[in-house]
Amino acid sequence: MYNPTDLFRYGGLTALGLALAATGLPANAAVAPAPANRVSTYLQADTQFAGQPSREERRAERREARGNRGDRSQIREQRREARQQQRREARQDSQQTRQRSAAEQRAWDARMQSRENYAREQRREARRDVRQDRWEDRRDARREARREDRREARRDARREARRDYRRDVRREARRDYRRDVRRDARREARRDYRRWNRSWRNDNRYNWHRYRAQNRRHYNLGRYYAPYRNYSYRRIGIGFTLGSLFFGNRYWINDPWSYRLPQTYGPYRWVRYYDDVLLVNTYTGEVVDVIHDFFW
């Protein structure tokens, strides 16, 4: 392989470089011989300074370093320009990115605003629909209430009309009945008035004197109350016309036979007048027959 004496013979840097190169070569690789001029130079300078390059080598290295320094400055300038270009591109990219981000943000804001506007419009439409539904419900309820009121009013009107009709029919029937009864009564009164005869006193069945003598308590009716407050007794005879209050139904003698008086017919009624008893035509108020001092 290598001779250690040769390694020590060469300069330190060259020996170190050769050792590093030798370690980097494969095992079967042949060692390339060192350049003749470099070896001779190192051999010549060995006598002066062991392990140091010669003056020519240092000059060559300085020239090479100056050349490399120019190349390095150019490389640094290129790198500086490249970094500046990268910065410019980065700034342009960042500016474009900011612009693009601003545009995207504006687009996103516009989209979100449109969505919000759409949602607001939808909510407004929903509220409008709800109000419309409520208004329609209230309108339908009012319409149904008015319809029901009209139906109820018509039913009440028909019911009232039927009730009024039945009332009118009954009233008219009663009026007709009373008219017929009064007409018949007047006709009967006129006919019976002509036939009324006071000869009943000759009939022994109506001997009220003897009957009163045997039943004196039955003829004692108590105090008589006149229909007028300040009215006093006046003796009344046949043909006298009484006021309607004097022959009201509270003064009627409903059972004349209990006092042995003849039965009345038509418009005639036996009426108590103080202690007297009168036979009165209730249609005209005329006194037809009189019995004075009949009651006690």
C-alpha positions in Angstrom: 0.0 0.0 0.0 1.7 3.2 1.3 5.1 3.6 2.8 4.9 5.5 6.1 8.3 7.1 5.4 6.9 8.7 2.3 4.0 10.0 4.2 6.2 11.7 6.8 8.4 13.0 4.0 5.6 15.0 2.4 4.1 18.0 3.9 1.5 17.7 6.7 -1.4 18.9 4.7 -0.5 16.9 1.7 0.0 13.8 3.8 -3.4 14.4 5.5 -5.1 14.8 2.1 -3.5 11.6 0.8 -4.5 9.7 3.9 -8.1 10.9 3.6 -8.1 10.0 -0.1 -6.7 6.6 0.6 -9.3 5.8 3.2 -12.0 6.9 0.7 -10.8 4.5 -2.0 -12.0 1.0 -2.2 -9.6 -1.8 -1.1 -8.8 -3.1 -4.6 -8.3 0.3 -6.1 -4.8 1.3 -7.3 -3.2 4.3 -5.7 -2.6 7.0 -8.3 0.9 8.3 -8.3 1.4 11.9 -7.1 2.3 14.5 -9.6 6.0 14.6 -10.3 6.3 18.3 -10.0 4.4 18.5 -6.7 6.5 15.6 -5.3 9.7 17.1 -6.5 8.7 20.5 -5.1 7.9 19.0 -1.7 11.1 17.0 -1.8 13.1 20.1 -2.6 11.5 22.1 0.1 11.9 19.4 2.7 15.3 20.5 3.4 14.1 24.1 4.2 10.8 23.7 6.0 9.5 20.3 6.7 5.7 20.1 6.3 5.3 23.7 4.8 4.4 24.6 1.1 6.9 26.5 -1.0 6.6 30.1 -2.1 5.5 29.2 -5.5 2.7 27.1 -4.1 1.6 29.8 -1.8 1.5 32.3 -4.7 -0.4 29.9 -6.8 -2.8 29.4 -3.9 -3.2 33.1 -3.4 -3.9 33.6 -7.1 -6.3 30.7 -7.0 -7.8 32.2 -3.9 -8.1 35.6 -5.6 -9.8 34.0 -8.5 -12.0 32.0 -6.2 -12.7 35.2 -4.2 -14.0 36.8 -7.4 -16.0 33.8 -8.1 -17.3 33.8 -4.6 -18.3 37.4 -4.7 -20.1 36.8 -8.0 -21.7 33.8 -6.5 -22.7 35.9 -3.4 -24.0 38.6 -5.8 -26.0 35.9 -7.7 -27.2 34.5 -4.4 -28.1 38.0 -3.3 -30.0 38.7 -6.5 -31.6 35.3 -6.2 -32.7 36.1 -2.6 -34.0 39.5 -3.7 -35.8 37.9 -6.6 -37.2 35.3 -4.2 -38.3 38.1 -1.8 -39.8 40.0 -4.7 -41.6 36.9 -5.8 -42.6 36.2 -2.2 -43.9 39.8 -1.8 -45.7 39.5 -5.2 -47.0 36.1 -4.1 -48.0 37.4 -0.7 -49.6 40.5 -2.3 -51.4 38.2 -4.8 -52.3 36.0 -1.9 -53.5 39.0 0.1 -55.4 40.2 -2.9 -56.7 36.7 -3.6 -57.5 36.3 0.1 -59.2 39.8 0.1 -61.2 38.8 -3.0 -62.0 35.4 -1.5 -62.9 37.2 1.7 -65.1 39.6 -0.1 -66.6 36.7 -2.1 -67.1 34.8 1.2 -68.6 37.9 2.9 -70.8 38.4 -0.1 -71.8 34.8 0.0 -72.4 34.9 3.8 -74.3 38.2 3.4 -76.4 36.6 0.6 -77.1 33.6 2.9 -77.9 35.9 5.8 -80.2 37.9 3.5 -81.8 34.8 2.2 -82.3 33.4 5.7 -83.7 36.8 6.8 -86.0 36.8 3.8 -87.0 33.3 4.7 -87.7 34.3 8.3 -89.6 37.3 7.0 -91.6 35.1 4.6 -92.3 32.6 7.5 -93.5 35.4 9.8 -95.6 36.8 6.9 -97.0 33.4 6.3 -97.7 32.9 10.0 -99.4 36.4 10.2 -101.3 35.6 7.0 -102.4 32.3 8.4 -103.4 33.9 11.7 -105.3 36.7 9.8 -107.0 34.1 7.7 -107.9 32.0 10.8 -109.3 35.1 12.5 -111.1 36.1 9.3 -112.6 32.6 9.0 -113.5 32.6 12.7 -115.2 36.0 12.3 -116.9 34.9 9.1 -118.1 31.7 10.8 -119.2 33.6 13.8 -121.2 36.0 11.6 -122.6 33.1 9.7 -123.5 31.4 12.9 -125.0 34.6 14.2 -127.1 35.0 11.0 -128.2 31.4 11.3 -129.1 31.9 14.9 -130.8 35.1 14.1 -132.8 33.4 11.3 -133.6 30.6 13.7 -134.7 33.0 16.3 -136.7 35.0 13.8 -138.4 31.9 12.5 -139.0 30.7 16.1 -140.3 34.2 17.0 -142.4 34.3 13.9 -143.9 30.8 14.7 -144.5 31.9 18.3 -146.0 35.2 17.2 -148.1 33.3 14.6 -149.3 30.8 17.2 -149.9 33.7 19.6 -151.8 35.6 17.0 -153.7 32.5 16.0 -154.6 31.8 19.6 -155.4 35.5 20.3 -157.5 35.6 17.2 -159.2 32.3 18.1 -159.9 33.6 21.6 -161.0 36.9 20.2 -163.3 35.1 17.8 -164.5 32.8 20.6 -165.2 35.7 22.9 -166.8 37.6 20.1 -169.0 34.6 19.3 -169.7 34.1 23.0 -170.6 37.7 23.5 -172.7 37.7 20.4 -174.4 34.5 21.5 -174.8 35.9 25.0 -176.2 39.1 23.7 -178.6 37.2 21.5 -179.5 35.0 24.4 -179.7 37.9 26.7 -182.0 39.7 24.4 -184.1 36.6 23.9 -184.0 35.7 27.6 -184.6 39.3 28.7 -187.9 39.2 26.9 -188.7 35.9 28.6 -187.5 36.8 32.1 -190.5 36.7 34.4 -190.5 37.7 38.0 -193.3 35.3 38.7 -190.8 32.9 40.3 -191.9 34.2 43.6 -195.2 32.4 43.2 -193.3 29.1 43.0 -193.2 27.4 46.4 -189.8 26.0 45.7 -188.3 29.5 46.0 -189.9 30.3 49.3 -186.8 31.9 50.7 -188.7 33.5 53.6 -189.5 30.2 55.3 -186.0 28.8 54.5 -184.3 31.9 55.9 -186.4 31.6 59.1 -185.1 28.0 59.5 -181.4 28.8 58.4 -180.8 32.3 59.7 -177.1 31.8 60.1 -176.7 30.9 56.4 -177.9 34.4 55.5 -175.5 36.1 57.7 -172.5 36.9 55.3 -170.8 39.5 57.4 -169.8 43.0 56.5 -170.2 44.3 52.9 -167.3 46.2 51.4 -168.3 48.6 48.7 -166.0 48.9 45.6 -165.6 52.6 46.4 -164.1 54.0 49.6 -166.6 56.7 50.4 -169.6 55.1 48.9 -172.7 54.7 51.2 -175.8 52.6 50.8 -178.5 53.8 48.4 -181.7 51.9 47.8 -181.8 50.6 44.3 -184.9 49.5 42.4 -185.7 47.7 39.1 -184.4 49.4 36.0 -181.4 51.1 37.8 -178.1 50.8 36.0 -175.1 49.8 38.2 -171.5 50.4 37.6 -169.4 47.5 36.5 -167.5 47.3 39.9 -170.7 46.6 41.8 -171.5 43.4 39.9 -167.9 42.0 39.7 -167.4 38.3 40.2 -166.5 38.8 43.8 -170.1 39.9 44.5 -171.7 37.1 42.6 -173.9 34.5 44.3 -172.6 31.4 42.6 -175.1 29.0 44.2 -178.5 30.7 44.2 -180.4 27.6 45.2 -178.6 27.5 48.5 -180.5 30.7 49.3 -183.7 29.4 47.5 -183.3 31.8 44.6 -184.0 30.7 41.0 -181.1 29.8 38.7 -179.8 32.5 36.4 -179.1 32.1 32.7 -177.7 34.2 29.9 -176.1 37.4 31.1 -178.1 37.5 34.4 -176.3 37.1 37.8 -177.5 37.3 41.3 -175.4 40.0 43.0 -175.1 41.0 46.7 -175.5 44.7 47.3 -175.1 45.4 51.0 -178.0 43.4 52.6 -180.0 43.4 49.3 -179.7 40.9 46.5 -180.0 42.1 42.9 -180.5 40.3 39.6 -178.2 42.2 37.2 -177.7 42.0 33.4 -173.9 41.9 33.3 -173.8 43.1 29.7 -175.8 46.3 30.4 -175.6 46.7 34.2 -179.4 47.0 34.4 -181.0 45.8 37.5 -183.7 43.3 36.5 -185.0 42.1 39.9 -184.4 43.2 43.5 -185.0 41.7 47.0 -184.4 44.2 49.8 -183.2 43.1 53.2 -182.3 39.7 52.0 -179.3 39.2 54.2 -178.9 39.9 57.9 
